[in-house]
Structure formats: C-alpha cells, structure tokens
Amino acid sequence: MTAVIGKQGPDRGDTDGGTVHRAWDELLARRTHALGGGEITAILALAGATDIITFSGGFPEPATFSTGVLADIAARLIAEDPGVALQYSATEGLAGVREYLSGRLAAQEGRAPATGELMITSGGIDCMELLAKSYVDPGDVVVVELPTYLGAIMAFRGYEADVRGVPIDDDGMRVEVLAGLLADGLRPKIVYTIPDYQNPSGLSMSAERRQALADLARRYGFLILEDVAYRELWFGSAPGASTVLGASSVLGASTVLGTSTASPPSVWSLAPDVVLQAGTFSKIFSPGFRMGWAAGPAEIISRLVIAKQNSDQCAGALGQRMLEEYGRGGHLDRQVAGAQVLYERRARLTTDALAAHMPDGATWTTPAGGFYVWLTCPDGVDTVALAAAARAQKVAYVPGLPFYLQDAGAGGNQIRLAYSRVADDLIDEGIRRIADVVKSAL
Ligand SMILES: Cc1ncc(COP(=O)(O)O)c(C=O)c1O
C-alpha cells in the first residue's frame, strides 16, 4: 500500500516534488512479520452479511441476547450509578464484579480465587495478549494444540514466540507427545490449551490428561494457559443427545459412547499454582461488551494488571456493572441454559446434514458442546482454493490452514464449521452447498 507523507517523514521511497511516496509496510516492526494475513479480520468482516449462509465466525446467536433486560439494566445504571458505571474502573476490575465472578467460579469449579488471583479483562483475547506481552521474549517457546485458536497463535507470535505444536485426538491434547518433547529437552514457558469443546475441533480433553498436563507443568516449571471460552456450553440437557461418536470423528483414535453432562474439572481447579485460566463472557453473554477474566497465581495476575495499564487501562465499567447486575439477577444462568439447548440442536442439524450430503471419504467431529464441527475433506481437496467457489454459492466457512502453524503444512483439506449463528432452517441448505463445492473438486 502506498501513502504520501510530508518532507519531515522518513526519507526513503520515491520522491515527487518534495513529497515522499511511502510504502508503509517498509516501516513495519519486525515482530509483525510472523503475524500472517487478516484471517480474523476477514471473519469479522462477514459479521453483518445477510445474503450468505455463514459458518465462518464463532459468533453467538443474537437471539440469546436478552435485549429487554439489558436495556432496563443500562437505563437504571446510567440513571442511578453514573459515578461508577460511566467512570474509569480499577485496572483489575471493579471489586463488586470480581466478587460476583469469584462466587460464580466457586460454584462451578469448587474453588474461589484467593485475593489477588482474579482480574477482569476485555474479553478472552486480552488475557493472551497481556500474558504474551509480560512473559514472552523473542524466541521463547510456547506450545499450542494443533489445530488451535488462531487468535492465540497471533498473540504469541506477535511477541516473537517460537510457537510449537502438539497434536490433539478425540481426548484433546496428546499430553504423552508433550511429555516426549519435554523429555527430549524442549523447555516451553507456556503451554496453551482449550480443554473444553475446542476451537476449531469441537473436541475436549479427558480428565486424565488434564491431571497429567498439570503434573508436567509442576515437574518442568511451565505455565498452563487454560482457555475456557466454551466451557459452560456443554450439551446434554436433552437426554442422550450429546453422544460422542468416535466413528465419525476425523481424529478417531477411540470410540467413546456415552452421554456427557458438565465438563470435567478445569485444569485451573486441579492445579491453581501452575495454571492461568482465561475466561470470556463473549460466547455466553455478548461479545459486544468485551468482558472476560484471568484467574491464576497472584504473582502473574499482578504483572498482567501492570501490562493492562498501558493497553486499555481497564475493561469498560458500564459493561462490568451490566454483567454484574445481569448475573446477580439470575439472567446469565438462564441465558446459558437456553443457549446449551439451542447450540446442541444446531450441532445435531449440522452433523445430520454432513451425513446426508458429504461425499465418501469426508469425516467430521461430533461435538459435545461449543460452537464448532471440524470437517476433513478427502485427500487432495484444497479448502482455501474452494472458499471462493463457496462464496459464489453464497456460503462461507473458514479453511483449516490458519488453525495450524503454517510451516507444518497441515489443515489444507479441513474446514471449520461454526453452526452457532446459522438459523436452524438454513443449516441443511448451507451444508449441501459446501458439499457440492467439495464434490466439484474431486
Ligand atoms: C478459544 C477462544 N478463546 C478466546 C476467544 C476470544 O474471545 P473474546 O471475544 O472474548 O476475546 C475466542 C473467540 O473466538 C475463542 O474461540
């Protein structure tokens, strides 16, 4: 991209009558070179698209937002509590909000964060950014699951981490592979995991592996970053509906038949001394508020608070107070319960449609919670190349490639399908269009 800057600017580039025509990319900091393209920007750009069936963004269904209740709370807070709700907040978050969240964690995880172990963040990505900013020097090793959440790869690479991958299977991260790497001398500072209904695979880590991972962290002295973005969105409120069928799983090492209830214990609850939990209200409340939390060792939280002071200073106070009022009023728990049923139904419609339309050789995961089905097309299908053909058919998905470390060359025939925001009656048609595009490539 070429821009025009004045004489006082850097003096390299083409000149034209005293004006320098600058390619701004030449000025980019070295650390941005590893960041890749605008995959997330492209996903967010589709947020408002109405003429296309989009399985691309991990967006919650807007019908889950309780607009009437939120309007009442906002009006009341602005009228009655402007001195707090419209003001800066403490960087670690408002005390009342942290107290509410602490009680919520205690009820769900059987453990409340001690003093100094909890802060409010601006969504889940904020925690990753603050951690990377505070603890990652260029070349430091950070281990991620493969595939994994693209935003986390970008947060670590943004600080020039040496990001390494450990594959997942139907039981989540293959902790025995990590153990082998550690035994061979790999010394990560951070191991990042999404144990519940992972983005992009929809798969979860078994209870045994959670404990084994915590044991490794204690033995080798690394921090586990546990991302619980989808943890509460488990299926199973309708009996028998959340059976995990290993036979249809792309990663299908084992066949697990059973009905899930809530998720296994969080890694943070098992090992709060070596785990930083990154939580977000984006998927269960609303991403518009940009609310999340970080829970972990007080020593680490205090460093993240310092780092936040020169990023956005604090999470927005109005959003914090609205979340607190909404939560204390019981609305959040009701919203989560309704969302579980909705997403479970959409997940089933998606896997039913895949079974009806996909060609032989395609496999996919059957999630027990969360937003995603992970589709593996027959060998040789290039899902990046096909994305344009899909768009022409008015359907969108995210190709698998960016969920891997691109030098590994994996994911080329995979697709992430986010069913969370696709209307029930469009799911079958959308999957049929994707299947037609895939078939055309065979
Ligand atoms: C696994 C995971 N973690 C974190 C986030 C970031 O969420 P937030 O909107 O709270 O920053 C996402 C969003 O897609 C996600 O999928």
Ligand as a Chemical Component Dictionary entry (heavy atoms), coordinates in Angstrom:
data_LIG
# 
_chem_comp.id                   LIG 
_chem_comp.type                 NON-POLYMER 
_chem_comp.pdbx_formal_charge   0 
_chem_comp.three_letter_code    LIG 
# 
loop_
_chem_comp_atom.comp_id 
_chem_comp_atom.atom_id 
_chem_comp_atom.alt_atom_id 
_chem_comp_atom.type_symbol 
_chem_comp_atom.charge 
_chem_comp_atom.model_Cartn_x 
_chem_comp_atom.model_Cartn_y 
_chem_comp_atom.model_Cartn_z 
_chem_comp_atom.pdbx_ordinal 
LIG C1 C1 C 0 -10.919 -20.413 22.070 1  
LIG C2 C2 C 0 -11.197 -18.954 22.092 2  
LIG N1 N1 N 0 -10.611 -18.206 23.013 3  
LIG C3 C3 C 0 -10.811 -16.882 23.080 4  
LIG C4 C4 C 0 -11.622 -16.250 22.176 5  
LIG C5 C5 C 0 -11.708 -14.743 22.244 6  
LIG O1 O1 O 0 -12.857 -14.288 22.740 7  
LIG P1 P1 P 0 -13.089 -12.787 23.113 8  
LIG O2 O2 O 0 -14.141 -12.298 22.191 9  
LIG O3 O3 O 0 -13.568 -12.838 24.499 10 
LIG O4 O4 O 0 -11.812 -12.042 23.007 11 
LIG C6 C6 C 0 -12.260 -16.983 21.189 12 
LIG C7 C7 C 0 -13.121 -16.314 20.200 13 
LIG O5 O5 O 0 -13.448 -16.814 19.158 14 
LIG C8 C8 C 0 -12.038 -18.381 21.155 15 
LIG O6 O6 O 0 -12.605 -19.155 20.225 16 
# 
loop_
_chem_comp_bond.comp_id 
_chem_comp_bond.atom_id_1 
_chem_comp_bond.atom_id_2 
_chem_comp_bond.value_order 
_chem_comp_bond.pdbx_ordinal 
LIG C1 C2 SING 1  
LIG C2 N1 SING 2  
LIG C2 C8 DOUB 3  
LIG N1 C3 DOUB 4  
LIG C3 C4 SING 5  
LIG C4 C5 SING 6  
LIG C4 C6 DOUB 7  
LIG C5 O1 SING 8  
LIG O1 P1 SING 9  
LIG P1 O2 DOUB 10 
LIG P1 O3 SING 11 
LIG P1 O4 SING 12 
LIG C6 C7 SING 13 
LIG C6 C8 SING 14 
LIG C7 O5 DOUB 15 
LIG C8 O6 SING 16 
# 
